[in-house]
Amino acid sequence: MSQSILNSNINKVHFDCLDSSPSDELILELASLSASLFERTSDTHYFKRLSHKKSPLLILARSADNTLIACKIGYEYSDDVFYSWFGGVHPDYRKQGIAQSLMDIQHSWCKQHQFSIIRTKCLITNTIMYSLNVNNGFSIIGNDFSDTQQPKFLFSKILTSHSNLQK
């Protein structure tokens, strides 16, 4: 497994922050978690795409028995924009603040690595993710109709003040 760069324990949940492409073992775990999160499951090829992304970041939440119960995955989109690509919490572990913790860890990491903007998408019907994004300062900047599944909201959040955006 990739090197852990951050450990934190919240409510008997262990969080690891990995800043490299996932191992084959982790890809299998992510595909299994995905099957519990979404109607349309992701196969291992979906997560192998991370090996072609610049600055991948995987934040993993594990239960006391080391089972992967949640994740938040993203990568560098451009020099100052980080794209939050995939995430979710297993239904058995929801409403415990895990999604908020994953987001907090991601945003902290992004600030430390000089990203000034985070972008993400969610299905228009995903009211839980919509609320989490809006409650954490994201703004809707558009819609994405390219997916045959359903339309998505495009979100963006500025992580730093405007004075810090100038390089």
C-alpha positions as a LaTeX table, in Angstrom:
\begin{tabular}{lrrr}
\hline
Residue & $x$ (\AA) & $y$ (\AA) & $z$ (\AA) \\
\hline
Met1 & 0.00 & 0.00 & 0.00 \\
Ser2 & 1.16 & 3.57 & $-0.56$ \\
Gln3 & 2.85 & 5.50 & 2.19 \\
Ser4 & 0.57 & 7.03 & 4.80 \\
Ile5 & 1.19 & 10.74 & 5.23 \\
Leu6 & $-1.57$ & 11.48 & 7.74 \\
Asn7 & $-3.25$ & 9.48 & 10.47 \\
Ser8 & $-6.18$ & 10.55 & 12.56 \\
Asn9 & $-8.71$ & 8.70 & 14.69 \\
Ile10 & $-12.27$ & 9.99 & 14.96 \\
Asn11 & $-15.10$ & 7.90 & 16.44 \\
Lys12 & $-13.02$ & 4.68 & 16.22 \\
Val13 & $-12.50$ & 5.32 & 12.52 \\
His14 & $-8.92$ & 5.48 & 11.26 \\
Phe15 & $-8.10$ & 7.88 & 8.42 \\
Asp16 & $-5.12$ & 7.51 & 6.08 \\
Cys17 & $-4.08$ & 10.06 & 3.50 \\
Leu18 & $-2.15$ & 8.57 & 0.59 \\
Asp19 & $-0.49$ & 10.70 & $-2.05$ \\
Ser20 & 0.27 & 8.13 & $-4.71$ \\
Ser21 & $-1.54$ & 5.78 & $-7.07$ \\
Pro22 & $-3.33$ & 2.93 & $-5.29$ \\
Ser23 & $-1.92$ & $-0.58$ & $-5.10$ \\
Asp24 & $-3.77$ & $-3.45$ & $-6.80$ \\
Glu25 & $-5.00$ & $-4.60$ & $-3.37$ \\
Leu26 & $-6.41$ & $-1.16$ & $-2.59$ \\
Ile27 & $-8.05$ & $-0.95$ & $-6.04$ \\
Leu28 & $-9.95$ & $-4.15$ & $-5.22$ \\
Glu29 & $-11.07$ & $-2.65$ & $-1.90$ \\
Leu30 & $-12.20$ & 0.55 & $-3.63$ \\
Ala31 & $-14.20$ & $-1.38$ & $-6.23$ \\
Ser32 & $-15.89$ & $-3.35$ & $-3.44$ \\
Leu33 & $-16.71$ & $-0.17$ & $-1.52$ \\
Ser34 & $-18.04$ & 1.41 & $-4.71$ \\
Ala35 & $-20.47$ & $-1.50$ & $-5.13$ \\
Ser36 & $-22.00$ & $-0.63$ & $-1.74$ \\
Leu37 & $-22.25$ & 3.08 & $-2.59$ \\
Phe38 & $-23.70$ & 3.34 & $-6.07$ \\
Glu39 & $-26.26$ & 1.67 & $-8.31$ \\
Arg40 & $-23.69$ & 1.62 & $-11.11$ \\
Thr41 & $-20.61$ & $-0.04$ & $-9.69$ \\
Ser42 & $-17.06$ & 0.81 & $-10.61$ \\
Asp43 & $-14.74$ & $-1.92$ & $-11.74$ \\
Thr44 & $-11.02$ & $-1.97$ & $-11.07$ \\
His45 & $-10.25$ & $-0.20$ & $-14.38$ \\
Tyr46 & $-12.11$ & 2.85 & $-13.10$ \\
Phe47 & $-9.66$ & 3.26 & $-10.20$ \\
Lys48 & $-6.60$ & 2.29 & $-12.24$ \\
Arg49 & $-7.13$ & 5.57 & $-14.12$ \\
Leu50 & $-5.56$ & 7.28 & $-11.10$ \\
Ser51 & $-2.13$ & 6.06 & $-12.20$ \\
His52 & $-2.40$ & 8.53 & $-15.11$ \\
Lys53 & $-3.38$ & 11.50 & $-12.94$ \\
Lys54 & $-1.01$ & 14.07 & $-11.52$ \\
Ser55 & $-0.81$ & 14.32 & $-7.72$ \\
Pro56 & $-3.44$ & 11.73 & $-6.78$ \\
Leu57 & $-4.75$ & 11.90 & $-3.23$ \\
Leu58 & $-6.70$ & 9.08 & $-1.58$ \\
Ile59 & $-8.19$ & 9.63 & 1.85 \\
Leu60 & $-9.33$ & 6.33 & 3.29 \\
Ala61 & $-11.52$ & 5.70 & 6.33 \\
Arg62 & $-11.23$ & 2.28 & 7.95 \\
Ser63 & $-13.22$ & 0.68 & 10.75 \\
Ala64 & $-11.60$ & $-0.79$ & 13.87 \\
Asp65 & $-11.17$ & $-4.13$ & 12.02 \\
Asn66 & $-9.37$ & $-2.32$ & 9.14 \\
Thr67 & $-12.30$ & $-2.62$ & 6.68 \\
Leu68 & $-12.46$ & 0.20 & 4.11 \\
Ile69 & $-15.70$ & 2.04 & 4.96 \\
Ala70 & $-15.27$ & 5.36 & 3.15 \\
Cys71 & $-12.99$ & 7.29 & 0.85 \\
Lys72 & $-12.46$ & 10.63 & $-0.85$ \\
Ile73 & $-10.24$ & 10.61 & $-3.94$ \\
Gly74 & $-8.98$ & 13.43 & $-6.11$ \\
Tyr75 & $-6.07$ & 14.69 & $-8.16$ \\
Glu76 & $-4.39$ & 17.80 & $-9.54$ \\
Tyr77 & $-6.44$ & 19.29 & $-12.37$ \\
Ser78 & $-4.10$ & 22.24 & $-12.95$ \\
Asp79 & $-1.40$ & 24.08 & $-10.99$ \\
Asp80 & $-3.90$ & 25.66 & $-8.59$ \\
Val81 & $-7.03$ & 23.50 & $-9.05$ \\
Phe82 & $-7.63$ & 20.18 & $-7.31$ \\
Tyr83 & $-10.43$ & 17.95 & $-8.62$ \\
Ser84 & $-12.32$ & 15.93 & $-6.00$ \\
Trp85 & $-13.22$ & 12.96 & $-8.17$ \\
Phe86 & $-14.76$ & 10.10 & $-6.18$ \\
Gly87 & $-16.00$ & 9.47 & $-2.67$ \\
Gly88 & $-18.59$ & 8.09 & $-0.35$ \\
Val89 & $-19.35$ & 6.44 & 2.96 \\
His90 & $-20.66$ & 2.87 & 3.29 \\
Pro91 & $-24.38$ & 2.99 & 4.25 \\
Asp92 & $-23.71$ & 1.25 & 7.59 \\
Tyr93 & $-21.40$ & 4.09 & 8.66 \\
Arg94 & $-23.31$ & 7.17 & 7.53 \\
Lys95 & $-24.44$ & 10.02 & 9.79 \\
Gln96 & $-21.31$ & 9.78 & 11.95 \\
Gly97 & $-19.44$ & 12.76 & 10.49 \\
Ile98 & $-17.13$ & 10.63 & 8.35 \\
Ala99 & $-17.89$ & 12.44 & 5.08 \\
Gln100 & $-17.21$ & 15.79 & 6.77 \\
Ser101 & $-13.93$ & 14.47 & 8.18 \\
Leu102 & $-12.87$ & 13.23 & 4.74 \\
Met103 & $-13.64$ & 16.64 & 3.24 \\
Asp104 & $-11.81$ & 18.49 & 6.04 \\
Ile105 & $-8.72$ & 16.32 & 5.57 \\
Gln106 & $-8.82$ & 16.82 & 1.79 \\
His107 & $-9.15$ & 20.60 & 2.05 \\
Ser108 & $-6.36$ & 20.81 & 4.61 \\
Trp109 & $-4.05$ & 18.74 & 2.39 \\
Cys110 & $-4.92$ & 20.89 & $-0.64$ \\
Lys111 & $-4.10$ & 24.11 & 1.23 \\
Gln112 & $-0.77$ & 22.64 & 2.39 \\
His113 & 0.04 & 21.74 & $-1.22$ \\
Gln114 & $-0.74$ & 25.23 & $-2.57$ \\
Phe115 & $-4.03$ & 24.49 & $-4.32$ \\
Ser116 & $-6.34$ & 27.51 & $-4.23$ \\
Ile117 & $-9.48$ & 25.98 & $-5.76$ \\
Ile118 & $-11.30$ & 22.65 & $-5.39$ \\
Arg119 & $-13.78$ & 21.50 & $-8.01$ \\
Thr120 & $-16.16$ & 18.56 & $-7.90$ \\
Lys121 & $-19.36$ & 17.17 & $-9.41$ \\
Cys122 & $-22.35$ & 15.32 & $-8.03$ \\
Leu123 & $-25.53$ & 13.92 & $-9.48$ \\
Ile124 & $-28.37$ & 16.42 & $-9.32$ \\
Thr125 & $-30.37$ & 13.79 & $-7.42$ \\
Asn126 & $-27.65$ & 13.31 & $-4.76$ \\
Thr127 & $-29.10$ & 15.64 & $-2.13$ \\
Ile128 & $-26.71$ & 14.46 & 0.60 \\
Met129 & $-23.60$ & 15.37 & $-1.42$ \\
Tyr130 & $-25.24$ & 18.59 & $-2.62$ \\
Ser131 & $-25.87$ & 19.65 & 0.99 \\
Leu132 & $-22.36$ & 18.68 & 2.14 \\
Asn133 & $-20.81$ & 20.72 & $-0.68$ \\
Val134 & $-22.99$ & 23.81 & $-0.13$ \\
Asn135 & $-22.54$ & 23.66 & 3.66 \\
Asn136 & $-18.77$ & 23.64 & 3.13 \\
Gly137 & $-18.63$ & 26.74 & 0.94 \\
Phe138 & $-18.90$ & 25.28 & $-2.54$ \\
Ser139 & $-20.81$ & 27.19 & $-5.21$ \\
Ile140 & $-22.57$ & 25.71 & $-8.20$ \\
Ile141 & $-20.73$ & 26.91 & $-11.30$ \\
Gly142 & $-22.57$ & 24.89 & $-13.93$ \\
Asn143 & $-24.10$ & 21.63 & $-15.03$ \\
Asp144 & $-22.67$ & 18.57 & $-16.73$ \\
Phe145 & $-24.95$ & 16.70 & $-19.13$ \\
Ser146 & $-22.21$ & 14.53 & $-20.67$ \\
Asp147 & $-22.99$ & 11.44 & $-18.57$ \\
Thr148 & $-25.70$ & 9.17 & $-19.93$ \\
Gln149 & $-26.71$ & 8.34 & $-16.34$ \\
Gln150 & $-28.00$ & 11.70 & $-15.06$ \\
Pro151 & $-27.06$ & 15.37 & $-15.15$ \\
Lys152 & $-24.60$ & 16.62 & $-12.55$ \\
Phe153 & $-23.96$ & 19.88 & $-10.72$ \\
Leu154 & $-20.46$ & 21.34 & $-11.08$ \\
Phe155 & $-19.13$ & 22.84 & $-7.84$ \\
Ser156 & $-16.16$ & 25.06 & $-7.05$ \\
Lys157 & $-14.67$ & 26.38 & $-3.81$ \\
Ile158 & $-11.89$ & 28.90 & $-3.29$ \\
Leu159 & $-9.56$ & 27.70 & $-0.54$ \\
Thr160 & $-7.57$ & 30.90 & $-0.10$ \\
Ser161 & $-8.33$ & 34.60 & $-0.07$ \\
His162 & $-8.08$ & 36.51 & $-3.34$ \\
Ser163 & $-4.83$ & 38.14 & $-2.20$ \\
Asn164 & $-3.25$ & 34.68 & $-1.91$ \\
Leu165 & $-4.29$ & 33.69 & $-5.44$ \\
Gln166 & $-1.60$ & 35.86 & $-7.00$ \\
Lys167 & 1.65 & 33.97 & $-7.44$ \\
\hline
\end{tabular}
